[in-house]
Amino acid sequence: MKAELLNLLTELHERFPLDEEKMLVIGCSTSEVVGKTIGKAGSIDVASDLIEAFLAFRDKTGVHLAFQGCEHINRALTIERRTLKQFGLTEVTVVPVRAAGGAMAEKAYERFDAPCVVESIQADAGIDIGSTLIGMHLKPVAIPVRLSAKQLGEAYVTFAITRPKLIGGPRAHYPAK
């Protein structure tokens, strides 16, 4: 599963380059990945496998990772302290665990060099594994991205990128892409 996820992340990066100035929000139900109902069968083993792909991708691109926790911690996000500082975020006090935060957020907290948790962000791109609803943590204009796979394990996977709002009206001009 690690290789499959890394391939999808690389595919996303080819379409929407991610670097040290961008943030990627990750919502992941390890329960859904193993074919169970979200929140009912969190798997540290699955989280351990997937975190390796996310960390390898971060190391390759420099992108900042933000792992969304479950509703039991109000979907707070586990990030690196350097991300907190670079993006001027506000820390909250909680340590995600499988029963309150989810296996993926717990594993990120364990594996990050200097983990901390924030209540909200506005990420540049996102991956939602298992319908975790990451939209609240994306910049205002989110665009779904269709990649080569629609599932990771048994979970539906959805990717999104963002763009700045287009403002103005019929007389406004916009830069060519």
N, C-alpha and C positions, 0 to 999 in steps of 0.2 A: 504494500500500500504506500510505503514511503516513496518508492520510485514513481508510482502513478501520480501522487500528489506533486512531487517535484517537477514532473513533466507538465502538469497543468499550470503550476506557478510560472514555469519558464514560458509557456505559451501566453499567459497573461502578460508577462514582462515584455514579450516581443510586440504585443499590441499596444501596451501602455507602459512605457519604461518606468520602473520604480527605482528610486535611489535614496540617498541619505537625506534628501529634503522631503521625502514623502512618507506617508504612514499607511499601513495595510491593516485593516481591522479583520479579525478572524472570529467567526462564530462557529463552534463545532460541537455537535452532539455526538459524543462517542457511542451513546446508546443507539442512535439512528444508524451509525456506521455499521454496527453489528446486527442491524435488523430489528431492534427493539424500539419501544416507544420512548420519545425524548424524555429525559429526566428519570428513567426507570432502571437503567442498567449501565451506568457510566463505567467506562473501562480505562483504567490506568495503563494497561498494556497497549491499547489502541492509541491513547494520548502519547505514550512514550515513543511509539513508532512515528506518529505524525509530527511531533515536535522536532524530530531530527530533520525532517524535510523542511520545515519552516525555518529552523536555525541555519541550515545549509543555504537556503535561499537568501536569508538575511545577510549571511556572510559574503555571499556572491554579489549582491546588489547594493547593500548598505541600507535598504529600506527598514523603517522602524515598524516593529510588530506590536499589535495591541490585541490581546485575547479577551473577548467578551465572556463574562461570566453569566450564569443563569439568573433567572428572576429572583432567586433567594438572596442575591446580593445586588438587586436592582440593575442587573446587566452591567455592573462596573467592569472596568478593563484592567487587566494586568499588563504592565509595560515595564521597560527598563527605566531607571532613574534618569539616565541621560536623555531619554525621550521626554520625560516630564519637564526637564530643564529647557531643552531645545524648543519645545512647543508651548512653553509657558502654561502648563497644566496645573491643576490643583489636586493634591493628594488627598485620599480618604483613607480611613483606617478599617481594614479588613484583610484577612488572609483567605484566599479562595481554597476550598477543599471540595472533594467530590460531592458531598451532600449539600453544599452551599457555595456554588460557584462553578462546579462541574470539573470533571477529570482533566479537561484540556487546560483550563485556567490554573488548576492546581499544578499541573505538570510545568506550565510556563513559569509560574512563581518559583517552582523548585529549580528550574534550569537557568533562568536569567541570572546574570552576574549581580545585578543590584535591583531586584524587583520592587515595584510599588504598584499601587492601585489608584485609579482615577475614576471619577463618576461618569465623565463623558468626554468625547473627542469629536473631531470632524475629520475623518480619514479621507484620503485621496482615492482609495480603492478598497475592495473588500471581497472576502470569500465567506460564503454561508454554507456550511456543511450540515445538512439535516434540519433545515428550516428553523434556524435559531433567531431570525429577524434582526439583522444587523443594521437595518436602514437608519435607525436613530443615531448611529455613529458615523454616518457618511456625510460628506459635504452636501449642501442642498440640491444640486442637480446630479442625480445618480443615473447612470446608464447601464442597463444589463449587458453583459458580454457573454456570448455563446462560444464555448470552447469545445474541444473534441469529445469531452466526456460530460455526461449529465449526472453521473453518480460517482461516489467514492465509497467503496464497500457497498452497503445497502442504502446509503443516505443520498438524497438529492443534493447536488452541489450547484450553487449559483454564484457567479462572479459579477462584480460591479466596478465600474470606474466612475469618476466624477469629472465635471468640467465647470468652469466659471459660468455664472449666470450671464445670459445675453440680455443686456439692458438697452433701452432706447425704443425705437419704433421704426416706422417705415423709412425714415431718413438716416438711421444709424448704419454705420459700416463696421464690419468685423474683420479681424485678420484672417487671411487664407490659411488653411491647414496644410 
